[in-house]
Amino acid sequence: PGVRKQGPAQGSGRRPLDMDGGKREEIAIPVSTLDKLQKGNWQHTDTKVHKDASKLFCKLLQTFIEETVQRSITAAEDDSEAVVDLHHLEKVAPQLLLDF
């Protein structure tokens, strides 16, 4: 199942990320979840991350996710499709990773 795309946001060239009729919601990723993801690959378990660094990492990941969604919507529009599907994400992923 794909994500239904919305029309252009008023006053901007970007599309909203919402799927509920015009109310845009911020993507909220708990900092504690990101801390666990980071620490999962560390060899030294006593390594600590400053609180501000965790918040910055959270903001970076939120920005990455929003940009991924926007580019996938654009790819679906380019294909004249009303639904964003996995192949749209696969289409934008290489350039997205290079940009970040």
C-alpha positions in Angstrom: 0.0 0.0 0.0 1.2 3.4 -0.9 0.8 6.9 0.5 -1.8 9.2 -1.1 -0.2 12.4 -2.2 -1.8 15.8 -1.6 -1.9 18.8 -3.9 0.6 21.7 -3.5 0.6 23.6 -0.3 -0.7 27.1 -0.6 2.1 29.7 -1.1 4.9 27.1 -1.5 6.2 24.7 -4.1 6.3 21.9 -1.5 3.6 19.5 -0.7 2.3 18.9 2.8 3.3 15.7 4.5 -0.2 15.2 6.0 -2.7 12.6 4.9 -5.7 13.9 6.9 -7.1 16.7 4.9 -4.8 19.7 5.3 -3.5 19.6 8.8 0.3 19.2 8.8 1.8 17.4 11.7 5.4 17.5 12.7 7.3 14.2 12.6 8.1 13.4 16.2 10.9 10.9 16.9 11.7 10.4 20.6 15.3 11.3 21.5 15.5 8.2 23.7 14.7 6.0 20.6 17.5 7.6 18.6 19.9 7.2 21.6 19.2 3.5 21.6 19.7 3.3 17.8 23.0 5.1 18.1 24.3 3.0 21.0 23.3 -0.3 19.3 26.5 -0.2 17.1 29.0 1.1 19.6 31.8 -1.1 20.7 32.4 0.9 24.0 29.3 0.8 26.1 30.5 3.6 28.3 30.4 6.2 25.5 28.1 9.1 26.2 26.4 11.6 23.9 25.7 15.1 24.9 22.0 16.0 25.2 22.4 18.8 22.5 24.1 16.3 20.1 21.1 13.9 20.5 18.7 16.7 19.7 20.7 17.7 16.7 20.7 14.1 15.5 17.0 13.9 16.0 16.5 17.1 13.9 18.7 15.8 11.1 16.8 12.5 11.0 13.5 14.4 10.9 14.7 16.6 8.0 16.0 13.5 6.2 12.6 11.8 6.5 10.7 14.9 5.4 12.9 15.3 2.4 12.5 11.7 1.5 8.7 12.0 1.6 8.8 15.2 -0.5 11.0 13.7 -3.2 9.0 10.5 -3.3 5.8 12.6 -3.8 7.5 14.5 -6.6 8.6 11.2 -8.2 5.0 10.0 -8.1 3.8 13.2 -9.7 6.4 12.8 -12.5 5.0 9.3 -13.1 1.4 10.8 -13.1 0.5 8.5 -10.2 -1.8 9.3 -7.3 0.0 7.0 -4.9 3.5 7.1 -3.6 4.9 3.6 -3.7 8.1 1.8 -2.9 9.5 2.3 -6.4 9.3 6.0 -6.0 11.4 5.8 -2.9 13.9 3.6 -4.7 14.0 6.2 -7.5 15.0 9.1 -5.2 17.2 7.2 -2.7 20.5 7.4 -4.5 20.5 11.2 -5.0 19.0 11.7 -1.6 21.8 9.8 0.1 24.4 11.8 -1.9 22.8 15.1 -0.9 22.9 14.2 2.8 
